[in-house]
Amino acid sequence: MDGTVTLYTSRFCGYCVMAQRLLKSRGIDFRTVNIDTDPGGREEMLVRSGRSSVPQIFVGDRHVGGFTDLYHLARRGELDDWLEEADSAARQS
């Protein structure tokens, strides 16, 4: 994985929408994997996170968790640090 943000989502998930809005409001690019239409994406999410609920959010290879985890990370001011670390790791590889 590179330094991007990945959101595993499904169609009728309000928390998925809120996570996308939070990232967009901060100008953060992200990749969305809809597990409803991408069976490989569901398996990938399960392997990476060990969880079956959505959203599951990653910054680079680092697992954030769900929307509430993302919200608290951003509120504490740590999301930018995670993004910088992921970008730095991606440049080094």
Secondary structure, 3 states (H helix, E strand, C coil): CCCCEEEEECCCCHHHHHHHHHHHHCCCCEEEEECCCCHHHHHHHHHHHCCCCCCEEEECCEEEECHHHHHHHHHCCCHHHHHHHHHHHHHHC
